[in-house]
Structures are given as structure tokens and as C-alpha cells.
Amino acid sequence: MSLSFEHQLSQKYASLSAKLKEAADYIVAHPIDAATRSLRTLSKDAGLSPATFSRMSTALGYDSYEDLRDVLRKAMQPANSFSHRVEALQQQHGEGGQGFLHQHVMDCAANLQGLGAAIDDAMLETCVERLHSARRVLVAGALGSTGAAEYLTYMASFISDKWAMASRMGASLASGLVGMTDGDVLIVMTKPPFANNALNAACEAHAAGVFVIVITDTHTCPALPHASAHFIVPTHSHNFFSSYAVTIVLCEVMIAMVAGRAGAPARARIAEVELRNRRLGEVWDEQANQNIN
């Protein structure tokens, strides 16, 4: 499935009529058929009129069903796999291509614009308020999402001691989830190929009544049925790997908004963290080194 289609669908699904939702659901369930078969055949198999698929396409922002199908066709191409995408990069390099820097900057800029235009502000505010008031916050991210999850937890550690990262330094996922209740929050970061432990964490936490925030880049993410709130972030890139630029920005936004609500206790904690960082020699202390010299 194409990120563009998934993103459009996730943002506009609630506004679709029952029939248009049925058409969209059929495409999600049968993406290969939608990409390769005629509209007449697809309509017959789905038990819906061709006009329903056309109206659904325009409701999602496409000029026609054919435009939507072109997007789906491109998503079916094997060039979307990591191995094929790195092959394309190598071919470009062999042909003397030198424009990747500017292309990647443009990709990231477009992704950031997409986030700003499509993010659900009310959902963001709800998530930030739950993070601010939570008894515990657990962050789960594996494979490519490990670094982003670590960074989010690191930022949060300055303002609160209630945040932790799941499965960190050999700790079991179960040990982090035990005791979590409806007063807690789990943040799950997962993108294709999905990490099983992140999906399992979402399922377990949801069953325990935990408020689950899922950050992904696809409407088909298996963790979404367990989400209390979710963000589908743009990750398009000409690199062989999906871009995490927007994910990092979203994490920074959430932590800044949580810090804005945290008040005097957060200020005092940050000051104490900074003081102990210098005392323990964990950071460069310019004044101390000037005195030594």
C-alpha cells in the first residue's frame, strides 16, 4: 500500500459515508487487485458500483480512481524493498549521480510539510495531556525505531523520572509492562518491517487498559487496532531506508509540550540534572576547565 493513500485514508476515513468507507476498506483488504484489475472487475467483486469507487477516490483528494490506482501500482513495485532501493542508489552512483543530498533534503522538507498539514491537533493535545498526567510512561521501539525511542526517553528524563524505555539493556519487555494500568501510557514506534515485540507490547498494554500511542508510517500497521491514539507520519525518501526526520520532530514537539505543562517541578529537576552532569563530569564544563588552565 502507498503511504500517500494510507495517509489520505487515515485522515479522511471518518468523514466518508458508509458506502465510501466500504469501498476504501475493500481496497485496503485487496491492494493488489485494486492496483492490477479494471474498475469494472473490482466493482463486481466488491459488490459496489464503479461510481462508488470514483466518489471515494475524489473524497480522498485524488482527481479520479485512475489516479488512485496509479499510486497503488507504484506501491506494488519491488523497488520499495530495502534491497532494491539500495540497488537503485548504487546504480545512480555508478552513473555519476551527485544530487542525493539535495533530493534527501527536499524529501525531508516535504515530509515535514505533510506532518504540519495533516496532524490532528486535538489528538496531539490529548496525547500530551495524558503524558503529562500519567503515572508511568513506557516507550517501545525496536529495529529502526530504537534510536528514536531512545532519544524520546532521554529528552523526557530531564523533566520527569516516570519515563522508561521497554527492553532496554537486556531488560525483558514483560518486566516493563507488568503493573501498567489505565493511568499509564505506552508509546509504540514501529514501521515496516514491523518489530514483533513492539506489536506485542501494544496488544498487551491495550488489554490492560493502558493509553496506547502508536507512531507509524502506514495505515496498515498491525498495532493500530490496539491504539488509543495514533500518528501516521510521512517517511518518504530516495534513500534505501525510510526517513525518521519527521518522527524525531514529532517526538521533540511532544516533549516540548509536556515540558510546557510541567511547571516548577520540571524546572527544578532539569537544573538538578544539569548540576549533577557537571559534578559527575558527564558534560564539558567550560568554566571549570578555564580555572584549571
N, C-alpha and C positions, 0 to 999 in steps of 0.2 A: 504494500500500500504506500502511496505517496504521502510524504509529510504535508504537502500542500493540501491534499484532500482531507487528510486526517485532522489537520489544524482547522480548516474551514468547518468541517463537520462538528468538531468538539465545541467550537464557538457558537455555532448557529443551530445545533441539533434541537435545543429546547424550543426554538421558535417555529420549527417545522410543523405542518399539520400531520395528522395521524397517517395519512396516505404517503406523504413525502418522507416521513420517518421510516415507513415500511420499505420504500424504495432505497433509502440510504442504508438501512440495515441489510438489505439484500446484497448491496454492493460490498459492504464490509465483510459479509459472510462468503461472498463469491467474487473476490477481486480478479481472479484470472479470467473467469467467464466475462466479467464486465469489461476487461481490457481487450479481450480477443474475439468476442462474439458480437453479432449485429444487435442493434437495439431491438429489432423485431423479435429475434430469438430470445434475447434476455427477458423481454417483457412477457413473452409467452411462458417461459419457465417460471418467472416470478409471480405470474397471475396478476400483473399490473399493466396498465396501458402505457404505450410509449410516451404519451403526453405527461404521464406522472413522473417518469424519469427525467424528461426535459424540464419540467417545472422544478423538480428537486435540484437539478443542476444549476439553474438560474438563481434559485433561492440561496444556494451556497456561494454564489458570486461568479459562476462561470458563464460565458456567453452562450453556451449550448451544451448539450450532452456530449457532443463530439469533442469539445474542449476538455471536459472532464475525463473522457475516455483516453485522450492523448496523454494526460497526466498519469493515468493508471498504467498505460502501456510503457511509458518511460520507467515507471517504478518496477516493472516486471523484468527489465533488462538486467543481465548478470553483472553489469558494471557497478551495481550498487553494493556488491560484496567487497570486503576489505582487500582481498587478494586481487580482484580485477581492478579495483580503483588504484592500487599501488602500481599495477602494471601500466595503467594509463599515465600515471605520473612519470614512470620510468621512460615510457615512450616519448612523452613530451620533452623530458630532459635530453633524450637522445637526439631529438630533432632540433635541439638548440633553444627550446623554450625557456625564457628567463622571467616570465611575468607572474610567477606564483605568488610572490609577496603581495603585489597589488591586488591580485584576484582574491587572495585569502582575506585581506583587509576589507575588500568590498563585500565578501560573503558575510563576514562578522558584522559589518555595519548594517547590512540588510537584515540579518537575524535580529539584531538589537532593535531595529525599527519595527520588525514584526512583533517582538515582545511588547514594546511600548504601545503599539496599536491594538493588540488583541488581548492583553492581560485583563482578567476580571478583577477590577479594583476592589469590589465588595468581598470577593473570595480572599484576596490578599489581606485585607483588613481583618477578616475573620481569623485567618491563619495566624497573623501576628498577635492578635489578642489572645488566642489560645496558647501560643508560645509564651507570651508574657505571663499568663496566669497559671501555666502548667506546673504540676508538682515535679514531674520529671520529663525530660526531652531526650529521646534516643534517636540517633541518626544512623541509618543503614545505607551503605553504598559499597559496592564491590566492583571488581574488574575495572573498567574505565572510569567508573564513578567514585572510586576510592579516594582519589585526590581531592575532588570537590567536597566530598563528605568530611574528610579530614579538615579541610580549610574552614568549612562552616562551623564545625565543632570547635576549632581553635579560636575563631573570632568570638564565638559565644562564651568561651571560657573566661574571657575578660570581664564579662558583665554578670555572670552567674555560675554557680557551681552545680546546677541541676542538669546540665547537658552532658551527654556521653555519646561515644561512638560505639556502635554494635560491632562485635567480633574484632575488637582492636587488640593488637599484640597477642594473638592467640586465644583471647577470651571467647567462650562459646556464645553463639547467638542466643541460646536459651537463657543463659545467665543474665543477659541484658533485658530480656522480655519478661522474666519472672517478676510478678508483683505489679506489673503495669495495669492500670485501670482507666476508667473514663476521665480521670483527672490528669492523665498524661498524654503526651504527643509523640508519635513516631513519624519521622521524616524519612521517606524512602526515595533514593535516587536510583533509577535504573533505565537503561537504554539498550537497544538491540546490540549484541546478543544479551538477553536478559540473564542476570545472575540469579540462580535459584534461591540463594539464601535471602536476597532482598525480597523476592516474591513471597517466600515462606514467612518472612517477618511481617509483611503487610497482612497476610492471611491470619496469622496468629494474633496479631495486635487487634485487628478488626473484630475478631471473635471475642476478645476480652473487653471490648467497648472503648478501646483507645482511639483518640482522634488521629487518623492516619492522613498524612500529607504525602502525595505521590508527585514527584518531579520526573517527567519522562519527555520523550520527543515523538510519541506515536499514540494515536487513538486506540490502537490495538494492544497496548501494554497490558499484560495479564494481571498487573497489580491494581489496575483502575477499579475493578468491581469491589475492591476492599477499601477504597479511598473515601475519606470524609470530605476531602478537598483535593484538587489536583491542578497541576500546571503542565501544559504541553508546550515545551519550549522549542523554538527553531534551532536546528543544529546543522543546517546545510553547509557543506564545504566541498571544495575541489580536492581537499586532502584525502588520503585513504581512510582517515578516521573522522568520525563526527566531531564537530566543533563543540567545545564546552564553554565557550566565551559567554554565552547568554546564561547558562546555568550558574556560572560564577557571579555574574551581575545580579541575578535573582537572589542568590544567597546573600550577597552584600546588601541588597535592598532590605531583605527581611531582617537581618541582624541590625541594620541601622534603625529600622522602625521599632524593633524590640527595645533597643537601647534608648530610643526617644521616650518610651513609656516607663523605663526602669527607674528614673528619678535618682535621688541622692544615694541610695544603697549601691547602685551601679557605679556612680562616680567614685565613691569611696573604695569599692572593690578594685576598679581599674587603677586608681592611684596606688593601692597596696600591691597589686601585681607588678606595676612598673617599678616600685621601690624594691621589691624583692628580686626582680630581674637584675637590677643593678647590683644589689647586695651579693647575689649569687654569681655574679659575673657572666650572666647569660647573654647580656647585650653590651655593646660598646658604650662605655661611659666616657664621653669626651672630656668632661671636667676632671674626672679622676686621672685620666691619662695626661692631661696638661699639668696637673700637680706633680705627677711622677717625673715628668720631663723637666 
